[in-house]
Amino acid sequence: MNFKPSLKITKMSGSGNDFILMDNRSKEILNDRMAPLARALCRRMVSVGADGMIFIEPSDRYDFKWRFFNADGSEAEMCGNGGRCTARFAFLQGIAGPEMTFETLAGPIQAWVEGSKVKLELTQPKDLRLNQQIDLDGKTLFFDFLNTGVPHTLIGVEDLEIVDLPGLGPRIRYHEYFKPAGTNVNFFQLKDPGILSIRTYERGVEGETLACGTGSVAAAAIAFYQNKARSPVQVQTRGGEILTVYVEGQPGQEINRVYLEGKVRLIFQGEVFEEALL
């Protein structure tokens, strides 16, 4: 890879999801270099390490546009916690004000920044499928499905701690039912009508992450639709932080607007040298 000897980056974390962000409005990194750069820098222990990398680019219609790449170099339509990190980054860098709209492959996203707290309005959920089933080695797995910018499979359980997510996650994620796009896999446990806990196997990361914003929204929205949860829903992530999900609509009838709110941490800003790409 023929990159410059050093690149200026910022690392941020949203509820345990960590991201590398780069202001690329000058087009320093060309389109065909984004995926390999994300793959190289997101490697843990030998490089910066992150769940994904985000490039900020100019937009003709909104405050800016993003390009989001998973750790494996695949480009994703949306990422809730990545979106919250992006909003705070854009505000801190003077790219946008505390209220902003930015362009994603999933559609325009609105965000509000108040200190370290960021609230995001995701695109309207779509492709709701309830009481679906697939076969896993002769056993029937029942699930719900909702796209909150990216596809999410949702499975309610009584004990989240005994779920074999490393074993079940990839088998569901790559199941024939979800081809060609695949799916994120979420197991969640309702604590009471306003609280749930969640574990997520993320497509593109190919493993369990400490949090997933769009997955948290999907679980809260499904619980709301099934009249098992009241908005706002407090979602306890695997990393221990609490995300707040607001759902507007009518249980059993429709899900209109969804919002994700939580804190964002600024980890560091600095330069990455060529050896991080090897």
C-alpha positions as CSV (number, residue, x, y, z in Angstrom):
1,M,0.0,0.0,0.0
2,N,1.4,3.3,-1.0
3,F,0.1,5.7,1.7
4,K,1.8,8.8,3.0
5,P,4.2,8.2,5.9
6,S,1.7,9.7,8.4
7,L,-2.0,10.2,8.6
8,K,-3.9,12.3,11.1
9,I,-6.7,10.4,12.8
10,T,-9.0,10.6,15.8
11,K,-10.1,7.6,17.9
12,M,-13.5,7.7,19.6
13,S,-15.7,5.3,21.5
14,G,-19.4,5.0,21.7
15,S,-20.5,2.7,24.5
16,G,-17.6,0.4,23.8
17,N,-17.8,0.5,20.0
18,D,-14.5,2.1,19.0
19,F,-13.8,3.9,15.7
20,I,-11.1,5.6,13.8
21,L,-12.2,8.9,12.3
22,M,-10.6,11.0,9.6
23,D,-11.4,14.3,8.0
24,N,-11.2,13.4,4.4
25,R,-12.9,16.5,2.9
26,S,-9.7,17.3,1.0
27,K,-9.9,13.8,-0.6
28,E,-6.4,12.9,0.7
29,I,-7.6,9.2,0.7
30,L,-9.0,8.2,-2.6
31,N,-12.0,5.9,-2.8
32,D,-10.1,2.7,-3.7
33,R,-7.8,3.2,-0.7
34,M,-10.4,3.5,2.0
35,A,-11.2,-0.2,2.4
36,P,-7.5,-1.4,2.6
37,L,-6.7,1.5,5.0
38,A,-9.6,0.5,7.3
39,R,-8.5,-3.1,7.3
40,A,-5.0,-2.2,8.1
41,L,-5.7,0.3,10.9
42,C,-8.5,-1.6,12.6
43,R,-6.3,-4.5,13.4
44,R,-5.8,-4.8,17.1
45,M,-2.4,-5.3,18.8
46,V,-0.5,-4.6,15.6
47,S,-2.1,-1.3,14.6
48,V,-4.5,1.2,16.0
49,G,-7.4,-1.3,16.5
50,A,-11.1,-0.5,16.1
51,D,-14.5,-1.9,15.2
52,G,-14.6,0.4,12.1
53,M,-13.2,3.4,10.3
54,I,-15.1,6.5,9.2
55,F,-14.1,9.1,6.6
56,I,-15.8,12.5,6.6
57,E,-16.3,13.9,3.1
58,P,-18.1,17.0,1.6
59,S,-21.8,16.8,0.7
60,D,-23.8,18.9,-1.7
61,R,-27.0,18.5,0.3
62,Y,-26.1,18.2,4.0
63,D,-23.4,19.3,6.5
64,F,-21.1,16.4,5.3
65,K,-21.1,12.9,4.1
66,W,-19.6,9.8,5.7
67,R,-18.1,6.6,4.4
68,F,-18.2,3.9,7.0
69,F,-16.0,0.7,6.8
70,N,-16.1,-2.3,9.1
71,A,-12.9,-3.7,10.5
72,D,-12.9,-6.3,7.7
73,G,-12.9,-3.5,5.0
74,S,-16.6,-4.0,4.0
75,E,-18.6,-0.8,3.6
76,A,-21.7,-0.6,5.7
77,E,-24.9,1.5,5.2
78,M,-25.2,2.7,8.8
79,C,-23.8,2.3,12.3
80,G,-25.6,3.9,15.3
81,N,-22.6,4.3,17.7
82,G,-20.4,5.2,14.8
83,G,-22.9,7.9,13.8
84,R,-22.9,9.3,17.4
85,C,-19.0,9.4,17.3
86,T,-19.1,11.1,13.9
87,A,-21.5,13.8,15.1
88,R,-19.3,14.7,18.1
89,F,-16.2,14.6,15.9
90,A,-17.8,16.9,13.3
91,F,-18.8,19.3,16.0
92,L,-15.4,19.4,17.7
93,Q,-13.7,19.9,14.4
94,G,-15.9,22.8,13.4
95,I,-17.3,20.8,10.5
96,A,-20.9,21.2,11.7
97,G,-22.8,22.9,14.5
98,P,-24.4,21.1,17.5
99,E,-27.4,20.2,15.4
100,M,-26.5,18.6,12.1
101,T,-27.6,16.3,9.2
102,F,-25.1,14.1,7.5
103,E,-25.3,11.8,4.5
104,T,-25.0,8.0,4.7
105,L,-25.8,5.0,2.4
106,A,-28.9,4.4,4.6
107,G,-30.1,8.0,4.1
108,P,-29.8,11.3,5.9
109,I,-29.1,11.2,9.6
110,Q,-29.9,14.0,12.1
111,A,-27.8,14.4,15.2
112,W,-27.7,16.7,18.3
113,V,-24.6,17.2,20.3
114,E,-24.6,18.3,23.9
115,G,-21.2,18.0,25.5
116,S,-20.3,14.3,25.4
117,K,-23.9,13.2,24.9
118,V,-25.1,12.7,21.4
119,K,-28.6,11.9,20.2
120,L,-29.1,10.5,16.7
121,E,-32.3,10.0,14.7
122,L,-31.9,6.9,12.6
123,T,-33.7,6.3,9.3
124,Q,-37.2,4.9,9.6
125,P,-37.0,1.1,10.4
126,K,-38.1,-1.1,7.6
127,D,-38.6,-4.8,6.5
128,L,-40.2,-5.8,9.8
129,R,-40.7,-9.6,10.0
130,L,-42.1,-11.2,13.1
131,N,-42.1,-14.9,14.1
132,Q,-39.7,-16.1,11.5
133,Q,-37.9,-19.4,11.7
134,I,-34.8,-21.1,10.3
135,D,-33.3,-24.5,10.7
136,L,-30.0,-24.9,12.5
137,D,-28.7,-28.5,12.5
138,G,-32.2,-29.9,12.8
139,K,-33.4,-27.5,15.4
140,T,-35.8,-24.6,14.8
141,L,-34.7,-21.1,15.7
142,F,-37.5,-18.5,16.0
143,F,-36.6,-14.8,15.6
144,D,-37.8,-11.4,14.5
145,F,-36.1,-9.2,12.0
146,L,-35.8,-5.4,11.5
147,N,-33.6,-3.2,9.4
148,T,-32.6,0.0,11.3
149,G,-30.2,1.1,8.6
150,V,-28.5,-2.3,8.6
151,P,-30.2,-5.7,8.9
152,H,-30.8,-7.2,12.4
153,T,-32.0,-10.6,13.6
154,L,-33.5,-10.4,17.1
155,I,-34.0,-13.3,19.5
156,G,-35.5,-12.8,22.9
157,V,-34.1,-15.0,25.7
158,E,-34.7,-15.5,29.4
159,D,-31.0,-15.7,30.4
160,L,-28.5,-13.7,28.2
161,E,-25.5,-15.1,30.0
162,I,-25.9,-18.7,28.8
163,V,-26.2,-17.8,25.1
164,D,-23.5,-19.3,23.0
165,L,-23.0,-16.2,20.9
166,P,-19.6,-17.1,19.5
167,G,-21.1,-20.4,18.2
168,L,-24.5,-19.2,17.1
169,G,-23.6,-15.8,15.8
170,P,-21.7,-16.8,12.7
171,R,-24.1,-19.6,11.8
172,I,-27.1,-17.3,11.9
173,R,-25.2,-14.4,10.3
174,Y,-24.3,-16.5,7.2
175,H,-27.5,-18.6,7.0
176,E,-29.0,-19.1,3.6
177,Y,-32.1,-17.2,4.8
178,F,-30.2,-13.9,5.0
179,K,-28.2,-14.1,1.8
180,P,-26.7,-12.1,0.1
181,A,-26.4,-9.3,2.6
182,G,-26.1,-11.4,5.8
183,T,-27.4,-10.1,9.1
184,N,-26.3,-8.8,12.5
185,V,-27.4,-11.2,15.3
186,N,-28.8,-9.9,18.6
187,F,-29.9,-11.8,21.7
188,F,-31.8,-9.7,24.2
189,Q,-33.4,-10.1,27.6
190,L,-36.2,-7.9,28.9
191,K,-35.7,-6.8,32.4
192,D,-38.9,-4.8,32.8
193,P,-41.0,-2.7,30.4
194,G,-38.4,0.0,30.2
195,I,-35.1,-1.9,30.4
196,L,-33.4,-4.6,28.3
197,S,-30.0,-6.1,28.0
198,I,-28.4,-7.1,24.7
199,R,-25.5,-9.0,23.2
200,T,-24.7,-8.6,19.5
201,Y,-22.6,-10.5,16.9
202,E,-21.7,-7.8,14.3
203,R,-21.5,-8.4,10.6
204,G,-18.2,-7.0,9.4
205,V,-16.5,-7.2,12.8
206,E,-17.3,-10.9,12.7
207,G,-17.5,-11.2,16.5
208,E,-19.3,-9.9,19.6
209,T,-18.9,-6.2,20.2
210,L,-19.3,-4.3,23.5
211,A,-22.2,-2.4,22.0
212,C,-24.2,-2.0,18.8
213,G,-26.3,1.1,18.3
214,T,-28.5,0.0,15.5
215,G,-28.9,-3.4,17.2
216,S,-30.0,-1.7,20.4
217,V,-32.5,0.4,18.5
218,A,-33.8,-2.7,16.7
219,A,-34.3,-4.7,19.9
220,A,-36.0,-1.7,21.6
221,A,-38.3,-1.1,18.6
222,I,-39.3,-4.8,18.4
223,A,-40.1,-4.8,22.1
224,F,-42.1,-1.6,21.7
225,Y,-44.0,-2.9,18.7
226,Q,-44.9,-6.1,20.6
227,N,-46.1,-4.0,23.5
228,K,-43.4,-5.4,25.8
229,A,-41.5,-2.2,26.3
230,R,-42.4,1.5,26.8
231,S,-40.4,4.3,25.2
232,P,-37.8,5.5,26.1
233,V,-36.1,2.1,26.6
234,Q,-32.9,1.8,28.5
235,V,-30.6,-0.7,26.8
236,Q,-27.7,-2.2,28.8
237,T,-24.8,-3.0,26.4
238,R,-22.3,-5.8,26.9
239,G,-19.7,-3.2,27.8
240,G,-21.9,-2.0,30.7
241,E,-23.0,1.4,29.4
242,I,-26.6,2.3,29.0
243,L,-28.1,3.6,25.7
244,T,-31.4,5.3,25.6
245,V,-33.7,4.4,22.7
246,Y,-36.8,6.5,21.8
247,V,-39.5,4.9,19.7
248,E,-42.4,6.8,18.2
249,G,-45.4,4.9,16.8
250,Q,-48.2,2.6,17.8
251,P,-47.6,-0.8,19.4
252,G,-48.8,-3.5,17.0
253,Q,-49.3,-1.1,14.2
254,E,-46.3,1.0,13.2
255,I,-42.8,2.2,14.1
256,N,-42.3,5.7,12.9
257,R,-39.2,7.4,14.2
258,V,-36.4,6.0,16.3
259,Y,-33.6,7.9,18.2
260,L,-30.5,6.7,19.9
261,E,-28.8,8.6,22.7
262,G,-25.7,8.0,24.8
263,K,-22.3,9.3,25.7
264,V,-19.3,9.4,23.3
265,R,-15.7,9.4,24.5
266,L,-12.8,11.2,22.7
267,I,-9.9,8.8,23.1
268,F,-7.0,10.4,21.2
269,Q,-5.9,12.4,18.3
270,G,-2.6,11.9,16.5
271,E,-0.7,10.6,13.6
272,V,-0.4,7.1,12.3
273,F,2.9,6.1,10.7
274,E,3.5,3.7,7.8
275,E,4.5,0.8,10.0
276,A,0.9,0.7,11.3
277,L,-0.1,-0.4,7.8
278,L,2.3,-3.3,7.4
